[in-house]
Amino acid sequence: ALALAVGLVYADRIEAHFLKKFYYIEDMTALSDVFDLQRDRPRVERHRSAYQTIDLVRDHARDQWIFDVTSDRDANAAGTERDLWLYLDREYQVYTGSEEFYHEWFVHVPIQVRGAPPRRVLLIGGGDGMALREILKYRGLERVVHVDIDPEMIHLARTHPLLTRLNGRPDDDSRVELILNDAFRWLRTENDQFDAIYIDVPAARDYNLAMLYSQEFYSLVAHHLTPGGFLSLDAPNGSCDS
């Protein structure tokens, strides 16, 4: 009973301690390191929603110099954090030291192949705002419908200083219409059509996410595409990793 009481009182500290152990596992070289407080490591920032845990971790990649050399982004510019990692349910999603490589290819390459920018865009997922930042760079864009299920992720993207400096607060753009809803349910009930549909969701690690990779889901997506429209997504490779 005493141990349980102590655990309840210090639950936040205990969780913070073991979150460091999980994300900075390279520091673990011996069993005794379990008790090391890792004071030189920043605290892992954990947020919880009804749908997932959201962890923000600060750490530089060992090969960061490769990204800095090949990127056209100024690594020393103000507001350009190159050490923030975003995890959903402890699964890696975004690393700000290289995120532009993914999001620029994800958004712009399909448009270059198509030969013309879309006027109406549907974005499913992408709650961190990075993909939305790239989509809004096109002047001819008239409307972006952003469908995401997690209000906590949207709140962080709009208010967290590290994330807002990177995504540029795309929600402030009048062309963006945010819909907090399950994408499957929304596609079933709406009839709007779009020139481009971007799907930026986590890999299928549970039943609910697996539905976003089903044949029925993509049949609904096709119904919402205009003739000549395109779909862009990060498709799984057949294993648990995407």
C-alpha positions in Angstrom: 0.0 0.0 0.0 2.9 2.4 0.8 4.6 1.6 -2.5 1.3 2.3 -4.3 0.8 5.6 -2.5 4.4 6.7 -3.3 3.8 5.7 -6.9 0.7 7.7 -7.2 2.3 10.8 -5.6 5.4 10.6 -7.8 3.7 9.2 -11.0 4.7 12.2 -13.1 8.3 12.1 -12.1 8.5 8.3 -12.5 7.0 8.6 -16.0 9.3 11.4 -16.9 12.3 9.4 -15.8 11.4 6.3 -17.8 10.5 8.4 -20.9 14.1 9.5 -20.9 15.2 5.9 -20.6 13.0 5.0 -23.6 14.0 7.8 -25.9 17.6 8.2 -24.9 18.3 4.5 -24.8 21.9 5.0 -26.2 22.8 6.3 -22.7 22.1 2.9 -21.3 25.3 1.0 -21.1 24.8 -0.9 -17.9 22.0 -2.0 -15.7 22.9 0.6 -13.1 22.1 3.3 -15.7 18.4 2.7 -15.0 18.8 4.9 -11.9 20.8 7.6 -13.7 18.7 10.8 -13.8 20.2 11.9 -17.1 20.3 15.6 -16.0 22.1 16.6 -19.2 19.1 15.4 -21.2 16.0 17.6 -21.7 12.7 16.4 -20.3 10.5 14.5 -22.8 7.3 16.6 -23.2 4.3 14.2 -23.2 0.8 15.2 -24.1 -2.2 12.9 -24.0 -5.4 12.9 -26.1 -8.4 10.6 -26.3 -6.7 9.0 -29.3 -2.9 8.8 -28.7 0.1 10.0 -26.7 2.1 12.8 -28.3 5.8 13.0 -27.3 8.1 15.8 -28.1 11.8 14.9 -27.8 14.8 17.2 -28.1 17.9 15.4 -29.6 20.3 16.0 -32.5 20.7 13.3 -35.1 24.2 11.9 -35.4 24.2 12.5 -39.1 22.6 15.9 -39.0 25.4 17.4 -41.0 24.3 15.4 -44.0 20.8 17.0 -43.9 22.3 20.5 -43.3 24.6 20.2 -46.4 21.9 18.9 -48.7 19.0 21.2 -47.5 18.3 24.7 -48.8 17.0 25.7 -45.3 19.3 27.8 -43.3 20.2 25.7 -40.3 21.2 28.8 -38.3 18.2 30.9 -39.0 16.0 32.0 -36.1 13.1 29.7 -35.4 14.6 26.8 -37.3 14.9 24.1 -34.6 16.8 21.1 -36.0 16.5 18.8 -32.9 12.8 18.2 -32.3 11.3 14.7 -32.7 7.6 14.1 -32.7 6.3 10.7 -31.7 2.7 9.4 -31.7 2.2 6.4 -29.3 6.0 6.2 -29.2 6.1 5.8 -33.0 8.4 8.2 -34.9 6.5 10.7 -37.1 8.6 13.9 -37.7 12.1 15.0 -37.1 12.5 18.7 -37.7 16.2 18.4 -38.7 15.1 16.8 -42.0 11.3 17.1 -42.2 11.5 19.4 -45.3 12.8 16.5 -47.4 9.7 14.5 -46.7 7.1 17.3 -46.8 8.4 19.1 -49.9 8.5 15.8 -51.9 5.2 14.7 -50.5 3.4 17.9 -51.5 5.2 19.4 -54.5 6.4 16.4 -56.6 2.8 15.2 -57.5 2.0 18.8 -58.6 5.1 19.0 -60.8 4.1 15.6 -62.4 0.5 16.8 -62.9 1.8 20.1 -64.4 -0.6 22.4 -62.6 -1.3 23.3 -59.0 -4.6 22.2 -57.6 -7.4 24.7 -56.7 -9.2 22.6 -54.1 -7.2 20.3 -51.8 -8.2 17.8 -49.1 -5.6 17.0 -46.4 -6.3 14.0 -44.2 -4.1 13.8 -41.1 -1.0 16.0 -41.0 -2.0 17.5 -37.7 1.5 18.9 -37.1 0.9 21.5 -39.9 4.0 20.8 -41.9 2.3 19.4 -45.0 -0.3 22.2 -44.8 2.6 24.7 -44.8 3.8 23.4 -48.1 0.3 23.2 -49.7 -0.5 26.8 -48.9 2.6 28.0 -50.9 0.5 27.9 -54.1 -1.2 31.2 -55.0 -3.9 29.7 -57.2 -5.2 27.6 -54.3 -8.8 28.4 -53.4 -9.7 26.0 -50.6 -8.0 23.4 -48.3 -10.2 21.1 -46.2 -8.1 19.7 -43.4 -9.6 16.7 -41.7 -8.0 15.4 -38.5 -9.4 13.4 -35.6 -7.2 14.6 -32.8 -7.9 18.1 -31.4 -4.9 17.9 -29.1 -2.5 17.5 -32.0 -4.2 20.4 -33.7 -3.9 22.5 -30.5 -0.2 21.8 -30.2 0.4 22.7 -33.9 -1.3 26.0 -33.3 0.2 26.9 -29.9 3.4 25.1 -29.2 6.2 27.6 -29.9 8.6 25.1 -31.5 5.9 23.7 -33.8 4.4 27.1 -34.8 7.8 28.4 -35.7 8.3 25.5 -38.1 4.8 25.2 -39.6 4.2 29.0 -39.8 0.7 28.8 -38.3 -1.0 27.6 -41.5 -4.4 27.6 -39.7 -4.3 31.4 -39.9 -4.8 31.2 -43.6 -8.4 32.0 -44.6 -8.3 29.3 -47.3 -8.1 26.5 -44.6 -11.2 24.8 -43.3 -10.5 22.6 -40.3 -12.8 19.7 -39.6 -12.2 17.6 -36.4 -13.7 14.3 -37.5 -12.8 10.7 -38.3 -11.7 10.8 -42.0 -13.6 7.5 -42.8 -16.9 8.9 -41.4 -16.4 12.3 -43.1 -15.7 10.8 -46.5 -18.9 8.7 -46.2 -21.1 11.7 -45.4 -19.7 14.4 -47.7 -19.8 14.8 -51.5 -17.2 17.5 -52.1 -14.6 16.9 -54.8 -11.0 17.9 -54.9 -8.2 18.3 -57.4 -5.7 16.8 -54.9 -6.0 14.6 -51.8 -3.1 14.3 -49.4 -3.1 11.5 -46.8 -0.6 12.0 -44.0 -1.5 9.5 -41.3 0.6 7.1 -39.1 1.2 3.5 -40.1 -1.5 0.9 -39.4 -0.5 -0.1 -35.9 -4.1 -0.8 -34.7 -7.6 -1.5 -36.1 -8.7 2.1 -36.4 -5.6 3.1 -38.4 -5.8 0.0 -40.5 -9.1 1.2 -41.7 -7.3 4.1 -43.4 -5.5 1.6 -45.6 -8.5 -0.5 -46.6 -10.0 -0.9 -50.0 -13.3 0.7 -48.9 -11.4 3.8 -47.7 -9.6 4.3 -51.0 -12.9 3.8 -52.9 -14.3 6.7 -50.9 -11.2 8.7 -51.6 -11.5 8.1 -55.3 -15.1 9.3 -55.2 -13.9 12.6 -53.9 -11.3 13.2 -56.7 -12.1 15.3 -59.7 -11.2 13.9 -63.1 -7.5 14.4 -63.5 -7.0 14.8 -59.8 -4.3 13.0 -57.8 -3.7 11.3 -54.5 -0.5 11.5 -52.5 0.3 9.4 -49.5 3.1 7.7 -47.6 2.2 4.0 -48.3 3.3 1.3 -46.0 5.9 -1.2 -47.3 4.1 -4.3 -46.1 5.7 -4.5 -42.7 5.0 -2.7 -39.4 7.2 0.2 -40.6 6.1 2.6 -43.3 
